[in-house]
């Protein structure tokens, strides 16, 4: 059993190396507490690989991978827009919006749902299902879960190092742009499977570029309106005393 666990750990670790889940782990670690991200990744890994070793071999061809990819793409796009709005939205009326957003959706469930959708139908799931046909499924389940957590923990360590040297708003904006890129790439892969990798990467870059430009434009407009309201309410702009307009009054009222 130990040999099977070690074999599965190595296969899944290598399969996850350089995968989008590592970039997601890095991004989430720069936004949330590392132990929350690690707990969510471990939970999602255990659930996904339990499914893969239990019934994945029989349902592998029947899994609606395209629908799952589309749902994952929409999730990534939503998280990206949420992050950009939180850090680029600006405006005095939205100062309390980030706190309300954070309390509405706990980070654990944000990370858990994102990883569940990202890993369903992923290559590691089918790798674990294939191993389960020849080896003990419990050992494969344990090994695949450990392998995925180790691969993502490596990315989390990099995220912690980067996060110590960057301001919070830079991390938030960067994570939002990355998730928009993930979402656009997943959407293109699901909608147009014939596109080559470089084409998907190039087109996916348009999503964060356009969204970032729009958010910056909206922030600039909102800031200018706020400045105008502040200038209008500035006491220095109001005359201190009554205005003497004798020449404009009728002669009888002077």
Backbone as CSV, one residue per row, in Angstrom:
resi,resn,N_x,N_y,N_z,CA_x,CA_y,CA_z,C_x,C_y,C_z
1,UNK,0.833,-1.212,0.000,0.000,0.000,0.000,0.870,1.265,0.000
2,UNK,1.959,1.229,0.777,2.842,2.391,0.840,3.457,2.682,-0.523
3,UNK,3.829,1.619,-1.237,4.407,1.811,-2.567,3.400,2.462,-3.511
4,UNK,2.133,2.051,-3.407,1.089,2.649,-4.247,0.885,4.118,-3.905
5,UNK,0.898,4.420,-2.613,0.747,5.815,-2.192,1.880,6.673,-2.746
6,UNK,3.109,6.199,-2.609,4.260,6.958,-3.098,4.229,7.114,-4.616
7,UNK,3.830,6.044,-5.316,3.728,6.123,-6.775,2.700,7.166,-7.191
8,UNK,1.552,7.148,-6.529,0.489,8.095,-6.872,0.887,9.526,-6.529
9,UNK,1.564,9.696,-5.394,2.035,11.036,-5.022,2.941,11.609,-6.109
10,UNK,3.876,10.802,-6.586,4.794,11.279,-7.616,4.099,11.611,-8.920
11,UNK,3.166,10.751,-9.346,2.472,10.982,-10.619,1.610,12.238,-10.552
12,UNK,0.833,12.376,-9.479,-0.059,13.527,-9.363,0.741,14.814,-9.159
13,UNK,1.819,14.751,-8.396,2.653,15.936,-8.189,3.213,16.440,-9.514
14,UNK,3.709,15.524,-10.326,4.250,15.926,-11.626,3.150,16.424,-12.559
15,UNK,1.962,15.799,-12.475,0.852,16.238,-13.323,0.379,17.635,-12.935
16,UNK,0.462,17.963,-11.651,0.022,19.276,-11.181,1.076,20.357,-11.389
17,UNK,2.313,19.945,-11.602,3.397,20.925,-11.689,3.204,21.812,-12.918
18,UNK,3.085,23.110,-12.689,2.856,24.052,-13.776,1.416,24.166,-14.204
19,UNK,0.500,23.456,-13.528,-0.914,23.510,-13.885,-1.530,24.802,-13.341
20,UNK,-2.730,25.115,-13.830,-3.387,26.350,-13.398,-3.721,26.331,-11.917
21,UNK,-3.876,25.138,-11.323,-4.193,25.073,-9.901,-3.060,25.638,-9.052
22,UNK,-1.821,25.474,-9.503,-0.706,26.071,-8.767,-0.755,27.594,-8.826
23,UNK,-1.091,28.138,-9.971,-1.232,29.592,-10.076,-2.398,30.095,-9.231
24,UNK,-3.477,29.302,-9.180,-4.602,29.667,-8.325,-4.195,29.659,-6.859
25,UNK,-3.444,28.620,-6.445,-2.988,28.549,-5.053,-2.103,29.738,-4.712
26,UNK,-1.211,30.094,-5.623,-0.334,31.254,-5.411,-1.154,32.532,-5.266
27,UNK,-2.143,32.682,-6.132,-2.958,33.896,-6.114,-3.793,33.989,-4.848
28,UNK,-4.454,32.887,-4.473,-5.283,32.901,-3.270,-4.443,33.148,-2.017
29,UNK,-3.215,32.621,-1.986,-2.362,32.803,-0.811,-1.991,34.262,-0.617
30,UNK,-1.883,35.020,-1.697,-1.565,36.438,-1.582,-2.771,37.258,-1.129
31,UNK,-3.966,36.656,-1.163,-5.179,37.379,-0.772,-5.707,36.955,0.588
32,UNK,-5.601,35.675,0.913,-6.175,35.146,2.140,-5.089,34.526,3.021
33,UNK,-5.463,34.171,4.241,-4.538,33.503,5.152,-4.171,32.135,4.595
34,UNK,-2.888,31.787,4.736,-2.385,30.586,4.068,-3.036,29.324,4.594
35,UNK,-3.343,29.270,5.896,-3.933,28.037,6.421,-5.374,27.851,5.945
36,UNK,-6.077,28.941,5.677,-7.425,28.831,5.104,-7.346,28.273,3.687
37,UNK,-6.402,28.786,2.906,-6.216,28.303,1.535,-5.794,26.837,1.539
38,UNK,-4.872,26.473,2.422,-4.404,25.089,2.482,-5.525,24.140,2.886
39,UNK,-6.343,24.547,3.849,-7.461,23.700,4.267,-8.468,23.517,3.136
40,UNK,-8.743,24.587,2.400,-9.685,24.485,1.284,-9.124,23.613,0.168
41,UNK,-7.828,23.739,-0.112,-7.209,22.915,-1.152,-7.221,21.450,-0.751
42,UNK,-6.891,21.160,0.517,-6.898,19.773,0.984,-8.299,19.176,0.916
43,UNK,-9.302,19.959,1.296,-10.680,19.461,1.246,-11.122,19.194,-0.185
44,UNK,-10.867,20.131,-1.074,-11.265,19.935,-2.471,-10.499,18.777,-3.103
45,UNK,-9.222,18.621,-2.762,-8.434,17.515,-3.308,-8.994,16.178,-2.858
46,UNK,-9.333,16.085,-1.576,-9.887,14.832,-1.064,-11.215,14.500,-1.735
47,UNK,-12.063,15.506,-1.925,-13.367,15.258,-2.545,-13.229,14.876,-4.014
48,UNK,-12.415,15.626,-4.739,-12.269,15.360,-6.175,-11.652,13.993,-6.419
49,UNK,-10.618,13.644,-5.674,-9.948,12.373,-5.924,-10.709,11.189,-5.345
50,UNK,-11.555,11.441,-4.350,-12.462,10.376,-3.916,-13.440,10.038,-5.030
51,UNK,-13.931,11.078,-5.701,-14.805,10.843,-6.851,-14.061,10.135,-7.970
52,UNK,-12.831,10.550,-8.215,-12.087,9.982,-9.344,-11.752,8.519,-9.127
53,UNK,-11.351,8.130,-7.920,-10.995,6.727,-7.689,-12.225,5.865,-7.456
54,UNK,-13.320,6.487,-7.030,-14.525,5.704,-6.780,-15.319,5.391,-8.029
55,UNK,-15.679,6.442,-8.754,-16.517,6.225,-9.936,-15.940,6.882,-11.185
56,UNK,-14.822,7.590,-11.054,-14.263,8.305,-12.201,-13.904,7.406,-13.356
57,UNK,-13.438,6.198,-13.070,-13.054,5.303,-14.159,-14.255,4.928,-15.016
58,UNK,-15.413,4.764,-14.371,-16.604,4.362,-15.115,-17.308,5.547,-15.761
59,UNK,-17.169,6.712,-15.164,-17.875,7.884,-15.693,-16.955,8.853,-16.419
60,UNK,-15.683,8.504,-16.564,-14.724,9.433,-17.159,-15.150,9.941,-18.513
61,UNK,-15.626,9.059,-19.372,-16.035,9.476,-20.715,-17.368,10.190,-20.706
62,UNK,-18.158,9.958,-19.624,-19.492,10.540,-19.586,-19.543,11.855,-18.823
63,UNK,-18.465,12.220,-18.158,-18.469,13.476,-17.425,-18.637,14.660,-18.384
64,UNK,-19.537,15.586,-18.073,-19.731,16.760,-18.952,-18.587,17.754,-18.792
65,UNK,-17.427,17.382,-19.326,-16.235,18.206,-19.107,-16.389,19.612,-19.683
66,UNK,-17.069,19.736,-20.812,-17.228,21.069,-21.404,-18.105,21.955,-20.524
67,UNK,-19.190,21.376,-20.004,-20.048,22.156,-19.106,-19.303,22.545,-17.834
68,UNK,-18.486,21.623,-17.315,-17.702,21.926,-16.118,-16.698,23.035,-16.406
69,UNK,-16.056,22.983,-17.567,-15.096,24.027,-17.929,-15.779,25.384,-18.075
70,UNK,-16.972,25.391,-18.653,-17.696,26.652,-18.787,-18.067,27.220,-17.421
71,UNK,-18.530,26.347,-16.519,-18.884,26.799,-15.177,-17.654,27.309,-14.431
72,UNK,-16.544,26.602,-14.574,-15.302,27.057,-13.946,-14.854,28.399,-14.522
73,UNK,-14.995,28.563,-15.841,-14.608,29.826,-16.475,-15.435,30.986,-15.937
74,UNK,-16.738,30.780,-15.803,-17.594,31.838,-15.266,-17.235,32.160,-13.822
75,UNK,-16.878,31.116,-13.057,-16.469,31.342,-11.669,-15.200,32.179,-11.604
76,UNK,-14.216,31.837,-12.426,-12.966,32.592,-12.444,-13.204,34.043,-12.855
77,UNK,-14.039,34.249,-13.874,-14.328,35.612,-14.320,-15.020,36.410,-13.221
78,UNK,-15.959,35.754,-12.522,-16.647,36.436,-11.430,-15.709,36.825,-10.300
79,UNK,-14.823,35.903,-9.916,-13.852,36.202,-8.856,-12.913,37.325,-9.290
80,UNK,-12.492,37.305,-10.557,-11.602,38.343,-11.047,-12.246,39.718,-11.042
81,UNK,-13.489,39.794,-11.524,-14.189,41.078,-11.521,-14.447,41.566,-10.105
82,UNK,-14.762,40.637,-9.220,-14.979,40.985,-7.812,-13.715,41.597,-7.210
83,UNK,-12.563,40.973,-7.473,-11.301,41.477,-6.925,-10.960,42.852,-7.500
84,UNK,-11.167,43.030,-8.804,-10.869,44.332,-9.411,-11.806,45.417,-8.893
85,UNK,-13.072,45.092,-8.749,-14.018,46.082,-8.228,-13.655,46.466,-6.795
86,UNK,-13.178,45.478,-6.030,-12.822,45.739,-4.636,-11.633,46.681,-4.516
87,UNK,-10.666,46.549,-5.430,-9.427,47.308,-5.305,-9.314,48.458,-6.301
88,UNK,-10.135,48.472,-7.334,-10.105,49.570,-8.300,-11.403,50.347,-8.334
89,UNK,-12.412,49.881,-7.566,-13.718,50.526,-7.622,-13.667,51.964,-7.169
90,UNK,-12.923,52.191,-6.047,-12.752,53.559,-5.554,-14.061,54.198,-5.177
91,UNK,-13.997,55.440,-4.807,-15.190,56.202,-4.479,-15.507,56.132,-3.002
92,UNK,-15.950,57.259,-2.440,-16.217,57.319,-1.018,-17.408,56.482,-0.640
93,UNK,-18.355,56.299,-1.564,-19.529,55.534,-1.222,-19.256,54.052,-1.180
94,UNK,-18.082,53.623,-1.677,-17.774,52.204,-1.702,-16.686,51.832,-0.707
95,UNK,-16.389,52.721,0.266,-15.280,52.435,1.159,-15.539,51.213,2.015
96,UNK,-16.813,50.976,2.363,-17.132,49.837,3.209,-17.480,48.611,2.408
97,UNK,-17.436,48.688,1.060,-17.824,47.543,0.237,-16.926,46.353,0.422
98,UNK,-15.580,46.508,0.498,-14.741,45.336,0.675,-15.047,44.569,1.937
99,UNK,-15.318,45.295,3.050,-15.623,44.597,4.289,-16.914,43.825,4.170
100,UNK,-17.928,44.418,3.504,-19.180,43.704,3.342,-18.994,42.486,2.468
101,UNK,-18.164,42.608,1.415,-17.956,41.484,0.517,-17.257,40.343,1.223
102,UNK,-16.244,40.686,2.046,-15.490,39.632,2.708,-16.353,38.887,3.709
103,UNK,-17.249,39.600,4.396,-18.069,38.929,5.378,-19.180,38.136,4.716
104,UNK,-19.555,38.475,3.499,-20.649,37.771,2.852,-20.208,36.396,2.376
105,UNK,-19.025,36.268,1.820,-18.530,35.002,1.292,-17.237,34.655,2.019
106,UNK,-17.255,33.637,2.883,-16.020,33.261,3.587,-14.949,32.812,2.601
107,UNK,-13.690,33.180,2.837,-12.611,32.799,1.918,-12.497,31.296,1.712
108,UNK,-12.778,30.511,2.751,-12.665,29.058,2.619,-13.556,28.542,1.500
109,UNK,-14.792,29.028,1.446,-15.725,28.544,0.431,-15.400,29.112,-0.948
110,UNK,-14.817,30.301,-0.997,-14.379,30.841,-2.287,-13.301,29.954,-2.889
111,UNK,-12.287,29.624,-2.076,-11.189,28.780,-2.558,-11.681,27.372,-2.851
112,UNK,-12.515,26.832,-1.968,-13.015,25.466,-2.153,-13.793,25.328,-3.449
113,UNK,-14.725,26.238,-3.701,-15.539,26.140,-4.916,-14.692,26.320,-6.167
114,UNK,-13.727,27.236,-6.117,-12.870,27.454,-7.287,-12.045,26.216,-7.608
115,UNK,-11.480,25.573,-6.604,-10.656,24.390,-6.854,-11.502,23.189,-7.244
116,UNK,-12.690,23.054,-6.676,-13.560,21.950,-7.082,-13.898,22.048,-8.564
117,UNK,-14.268,23.231,-9.008,-14.620,23.404,-10.415,-13.404,23.268,-11.320
118,UNK,-12.251,23.735,-10.844,-11.049,23.672,-11.679,-10.536,22.247,-11.834
119,UNK,-10.688,21.424,-10.805,-10.108,20.081,-10.835,-11.048,19.026,-11.399
120,UNK,-12.356,19.292,-11.409,-13.280,18.325,-12.001,-13.008,18.220,-13.499
121,UNK,-12.719,17.026,-13.946,-12.404,16.817,-15.348,-10.979,17.142,-15.710
122,UNK,-10.140,17.508,-14.721,-8.742,17.822,-14.996,-7.950,16.532,-15.196
123,UNK,-6.721,16.662,-15.703,-5.923,15.484,-16.021,-5.559,14.679,-14.786
124,UNK,-5.413,15.352,-13.624,-5.081,14.607,-12.412,-6.229,13.712,-11.976
125,UNK,-7.446,14.141,-12.243,-8.599,13.318,-11.898,-8.602,12.037,-12.711
126,UNK,-8.345,12.137,-13.993,-8.331,10.943,-14.835,-7.091,10.095,-14.572
127,UNK,-5.989,10.726,-14.174,-4.801,9.955,-13.807,-5.077,9.111,-12.573
128,UNK,-5.747,9.695,-11.589,-6.098,8.930,-10.395,-7.092,7.823,-10.717
129,UNK,-8.039,8.099,-11.612,-9.001,7.068,-12.001,-8.310,5.911,-12.703
130,UNK,-7.343,6.215,-13.549,-6.613,5.151,-14.245,-5.787,4.322,-13.273
131,UNK,-5.159,4.963,-12.301,-4.380,4.224,-11.311,-5.274,3.341,-10.451
132,UNK,-6.481,3.803,-10.166,-7.390,3.038,-9.315,-7.861,1.752,-9.970
133,UNK,-7.758,1.649,-11.275,-8.161,0.408,-11.941,-7.144,-0.707,-11.735
134,UNK,-5.899,-0.364,-11.408,-4.845,-1.367,-11.243,-4.325,-1.476,-9.816
135,UNK,-4.608,-0.481,-8.979,-4.077,-0.485,-7.618,-5.221,-0.282,-6.626
136,UNK,-4.869,-0.418,-5.356,-5.850,-0.234,-4.289,-6.385,1.196,-4.321
137,UNK,-7.709,1.340,-4.364,-8.293,2.658,-4.539,-8.048,3.561,-3.333
138,UNK,-7.996,2.976,-2.128,-7.731,3.792,-0.938,-6.326,4.393,-1.005
139,UNK,-5.350,3.578,-1.404,-3.975,4.068,-1.522,-3.868,5.134,-2.606
140,UNK,-4.578,4.920,-3.714,-4.559,5.913,-4.795,-5.214,7.211,-4.339
141,UNK,-6.297,7.099,-3.596,-6.981,8.292,-3.090,-6.070,9.090,-2.159
142,UNK,-5.434,8.398,-1.221,-4.525,9.075,-0.291,-3.346,9.701,-1.042
143,UNK,-2.753,8.933,-1.935,-1.591,9.437,-2.664,-1.914,10.606,-3.570
144,UNK,-3.055,10.542,-4.263,-3.420,11.638,-5.164,-3.741,12.909,-4.388
145,UNK,-4.384,12.758,-3.235,-4.674,13.933,-2.409,-3.390,14.569,-1.894
146,UNK,-2.473,13.741,-1.393,-1.200,14.267,-0.888,-0.397,14.921,-2.015
147,UNK,-0.367,14.280,-3.171,0.395,14.831,-4.286,-0.105,16.192,-4.723
148,UNK,-1.423,16.348,-4.776,-1.972,17.635,-5.192,-1.724,18.707,-4.137
149,UNK,-1.885,18.350,-2.857,-1.654,19.323,-1.791,-0.189,19.761,-1.767
150,UNK,0.729,18.820,-1.969,2.153,19.169,-1.986,2.484,20.119,-3.141
151,UNK,1.938,19.825,-4.319,2.209,20.687,-5.473,1.670,22.093,-5.254
152,UNK,0.459,22.179,-4.710,-0.119,23.495,-4.472,0.539,24.195,-3.284
153,UNK,1.014,23.433,-2.294,1.714,24.045,-1.163,3.011,24.705,-1.618
154,UNK,3.657,24.112,-2.611,4.862,24.733,-3.162,4.542,26.096,-3.762
155,UNK,3.435,26.161,-4.497,3.019,27.449,-5.063,2.607,28.425,-3.967
156,UNK,1.995,27.910,-2.902,1.608,28.777,-1.791,2.824,29.411,-1.126
157,UNK,3.904,28.634,-0.993,5.125,29.185,-0.396,5.662,30.349,-1.224
158,UNK,5.598,30.205,-2.541,6.029,31.309,-3.413,5.107,32.512,-3.235
159,UNK,3.803,32.239,-3.121,2.858,33.325,-2.908,3.098,34.070,-1.608
160,UNK,3.471,33.340,-0.549,3.773,33.989,0.726,4.991,34.898,0.609
161,UNK,6.011,34.431,-0.101,7.214,35.245,-0.274,6.920,36.507,-1.075
162,UNK,6.119,36.349,-2.134,5.778,37.518,-2.952,4.907,38.485,-2.164
163,UNK,3.942,37.930,-1.409,3.009,38.776,-0.683,3.649,39.647,0.376
164,UNK,4.803,39.234,0.909,5.477,40.031,1.932,6.096,41.304,1.371
165,UNK,6.287,41.356,0.073,6.988,42.493,-0.524,6.079,43.351,-1.402
166,UNK,4.789,43.072,-1.392,3.870,43.835,-2.235,2.752,44.425,-1.385
167,UNK,2.287,45.641,-1.709,1.133,46.211,-1.004,-0.127,45.395,-1.270
168,UNK,-1.091,45.531,-0.362,-2.311,44.736,-0.469,-3.083,45.051,-1.744
169,UNK,-3.169,46.339,-2.111,-3.960,46.674,-3.294,-3.308,46.147,-4.572
170,UNK,-1.966,46.084,-4.597,-1.279,45.513,-5.762,-1.569,44.023,-5.864
171,UNK,-1.564,43.334,-4.724,-1.882,41.904,-4.710,-3.314,41.676,-5.179
172,UNK,-4.232,42.503,-4.682,-5.629,42.339,-5.078,-5.845,42.561,-6.563
173,UNK,-5.233,43.603,-7.104,-5.372,43.880,-8.536,-4.731,42.773,-9.363
174,UNK,-3.538,42.334,-8.951,-2.864,41.258,-9.682,-3.646,39.968,-9.666
175,UNK,-4.225,39.617,-8.511,-5.013,38.388,-8.442,-6.266,38.492,-9.295
176,UNK,-6.894,39.665,-9.298,-8.068,39.835,-10.145,-7.747,39.674,-11.618
177,UNK,-6.637,40.251,-12.055,-6.231,40.117,-13.456,-5.889,38.670,-13.801
178,UNK,-5.233,37.963,-12.878,-4.905,36.554,-13.130,-6.158,35.705,-13.268
179,UNK,-7.147,35.934,-12.406,-8.369,35.148,-12.492,-9.159,35.467,-13.757
180,UNK,-9.113,36.708,-14.195,-9.743,37.022,-15.475,-9.049,36.282,-16.611
181,UNK,-7.740,36.177,-16.531,-7.001,35.422,-17.550,-7.375,33.942,-17.499
182,UNK,-7.428,33.346,-16.285,-7.825,31.944,-16.157,-9.225,31.725,-16.733
183,UNK,-10.146,32.625,-16.384,-11.513,32.477,-16.859,-11.616,32.578,-18.364
184,UNK,-10.922,33.549,-18.951,-10.961,33.693,-20.405,-10.326,32.497,-21.098
185,UNK,-9.213,31.997,-20.553,-8.560,30.835,-21.155,-9.444,29.597,-21.064
186,UNK,-10.089,29.389,-19.912,-10.990,28.241,-19.766,-12.191,28.366,-20.689
187,UNK,-12.704,29.581,-20.820,-13.855,29.799,-21.697,-13.497,29.525,-23.151
188,UNK,-12.343,29.988,-23.583,-11.910,29.742,-24.961,-11.652,28.258,-25.201
189,UNK,-11.053,27.580,-24.235,-10.777,26.152,-24.386,-12.061,25.349,-24.502
190,UNK,-13.073,25.723,-23.705,-14.335,24.992,-23.749,-15.158,25.338,-24.982
191,UNK,-15.160,26.618,-25.365,-15.992,27.042,-26.490,-15.354,26.744,-27.836
192,UNK,-14.035,26.812,-27.909,-13.331,26.579,-29.180,-12.166,25.628,-28.941
193,UNK,-12.450,24.334,-28.806,-11.373,23.373,-28.512,-10.335,23.257,-29.618
194,UNK,-10.638,23.742,-30.811,-9.680,23.653,-31.901,-8.582,24.699,-31.859
195,UNK,-8.720,25.700,-30.987,-7.698,26.743,-30.900,-6.401,26.183,-30.320
196,UNK,-5.299,26.648,-30.839,-4.000,26.214,-30.329,-3.692,26.899,-29.001
197,UNK,-2.708,26.368,-28.294,-2.333,26.938,-27.009,-1.905,28.387,-27.086
198,UNK,-1.014,28.765,-28.008,-0.631,30.174,-28.113,-1.801,31.093,-28.451
199,UNK,-2.726,30.611,-29.286,-3.884,31.438,-29.629,-4.762,31.669,-28.404
200,UNK,-4.978,30.611,-27.621,-5.773,30.748,-26.397,-5.102,31.721,-25.433
201,UNK,-3.788,31.583,-25.271,-3.062,32.464,-24.349,-3.128,33.919,-24.804
202,UNK,-2.962,34.149,-26.106,-2.997,35.513,-26.605,-4.363,36.151,-26.486
203,UNK,-5.406,35.404,-26.859,-6.754,35.951,-26.765,-7.187,36.134,-25.317
204,UNK,-6.757,35.230,-24.445,-7.150,35.333,-23.040,-6.567,36.569,-22.380
205,UNK,-5.447,37.056,-22.875,-4.844,38.265,-22.310,-5.717,39.497,-22.520
206,UNK,-6.625,39.431,-23.507,-7.493,40.580,-23.753,-8.445,40.822,-22.590
207,UNK,-8.872,39.773,-21.912,-9.843,39.926,-20.825,-9.302,40.789,-19.691
208,UNK,-8.148,40.460,-19.095,-7.639,41.346,-18.036,-7.263,42.730,-18.542
209,UNK,-6.798,42.826,-19.795,-6.420,44.136,-20.322,-7.639,45.043,-20.450
210,UNK,-8.712,44.520,-21.041,-9.917,45.327,-21.228,-10.570,45.646,-19.890
211,UNK,-10.701,44.632,-19.027,-11.342,44.857,-17.731,-10.555,45.855,-16.890
212,UNK,-9.235,45.742,-16.892,-8.426,46.691,-16.136,-8.564,48.107,-16.650
213,UNK,-8.590,48.268,-17.975,-8.748,49.604,-18.551,-10.107,50.203,-18.197
214,UNK,-11.158,49.386,-18.267,-12.502,49.875,-17.939,-12.584,50.274,-16.470
215,UNK,-12.037,49.429,-15.587,-12.074,49.742,-14.163,-11.310,51.024,-13.852
216,UNK,-10.153,51.207,-14.473,-9.381,52.429,-14.254,-10.132,53.657,-14.752
217,UNK,-10.803,53.518,-15.903,-11.576,54.631,-16.444,-12.727,55.001,-15.515
218,UNK,-13.433,53.991,-15.010,-14.538,54.254,-14.092,-14.035,54.886,-12.799
219,UNK,-12.890,54.419,-12.340,-12.335,54.993,-11.110,-11.950,56.451,-11.315
220,UNK,-11.367,56.764,-12.477,-10.984,58.145,-12.749,-12.209,59.053,-12.805
221,UNK,-13.276,58.589,-13.443,-14.490,59.394,-13.523,-15.097,59.594,-12.145
222,UNK,-15.116,58.530,-11.344,-15.688,58.644,-10.007,-14.856,59.573,-9.129
223,UNK,-13.542,59.508,-9.281,-12.674,60.391,-8.503,-12.888,61.849,-8.886
224,UNK,-13.050,62.107,-10.185,-13.274,63.489,-10.622,-14.598,64.025,-10.094
225,UNK,-15.644,63.185,-10.083,-16.926,63.631,-9.533,-16.815,63.903,-8.040
226,UNK,-16.057,63.057,-7.336,-15.865,63.270,-5.902,-15.131,64.575,-5.630
227,UNK,-14.110,64.870,-6.445,-13.364,66.121,-6.278,-14.253,67.333,-6.522
228,UNK,-15.144,67.226,-7.516,-16.049,68.342,-7.782,-17.001,68.572,-6.617
229,UNK,-17.510,67.488,-6.030,-18.403,67.637,-4.882,-17.661,68.240,-3.692
230,UNK,-16.406,67.832,-3.505,-15.617,68.388,-2.399,-15.349,69.876,-2.599
231,UNK,-15.060,70.263,-3.847,-14.820,71.679,-4.135,-16.080,72.506,-3.908
232,UNK,-17.233,71.933,-4.275,-18.485,72.662,-4.089,-18.822,72.837,-2.614
233,UNK,-18.429,71.849,-1.797,-18.725,71.928,-0.369,-17.635,72.613,0.434
234,UNK,-16.571,73.066,-0.200,-15.447,73.698,0.501,-15.871,75.073,1.018
235,UNK,-15.775,75.318,2.327,-16.180,76.644,2.854,-15.361,77.784,2.284
236,UNK,-14.127,77.512,1.874,-13.292,78.587,1.330,-13.837,79.136,0.033
237,UNK,-14.650,78.313,-0.657,-15.197,78.758,-1.932,-16.442,79.608,-1.757
238,UNK,-16.987,79.685,-0.512,-18.202,80.451,-0.243,-17.807,81.818,0.297
239,UNK,-18.369,82.899,-0.178,-18.022,84.232,0.331,-18.297,84.343,1.817
240,UNK,-17.393,85.005,2.563,-17.523,85.102,4.018,-18.661,86.018,4.430
241,UNK,-18.958,87.019,3.702,-19.981,87.974,4.088,-20.977,88.209,2.979
242,UNK,-21.939,89.076,3.213,-22.918,89.367,2.160,-22.267,90.076,0.993
243,UNK,-22.763,89.807,-0.158,-22.220,90.404,-1.371,-22.866,91.767,-1.582
244,UNK,-22.047,92.760,-1.818,-22.538,94.123,-2.038,-22.806,94.319,-3.515
245,UNK,-24.076,94.424,-3.855,-24.451,94.620,-5.253,-25.343,95.854,-5.369
246,UNK,-24.853,96.995,-5.036,-25.725,98.186,-5.090,-26.102,98.580,-6.496
247,UNK,-25.204,98.340,-7.427,-25.490,98.784,-8.784,-26.554,97.944,-9.446
248,UNK,-26.799,96.734,-8.928,-27.777,95.862,-9.564,-29.177,96.032,-8.976
249,UNK,-29.289,96.768,-7.853,-30.590,96.965,-7.241,-31.286,98.172,-7.868
250,UNK,-32.605,98.168,-7.898,-33.322,99.374,-8.367,-32.949,100.577,-7.512
251,UNK,-32.989,101.728,-8.125,-32.573,102.943,-7.425,-33.417,103.173,-6.188
252,UNK,-34.724,102.780,-6.242,-35.611,102.999,-5.100,-35.261,102.124,-3.908
253,UNK,-34.535,100.996,-4.142,-34.230,100.072,-3.050,-32.830,100.264,-2.504
254,UNK,-32.039,101.180,-3.059,-30.687,101.384,-2.558,-30.712,102.063,-1.185
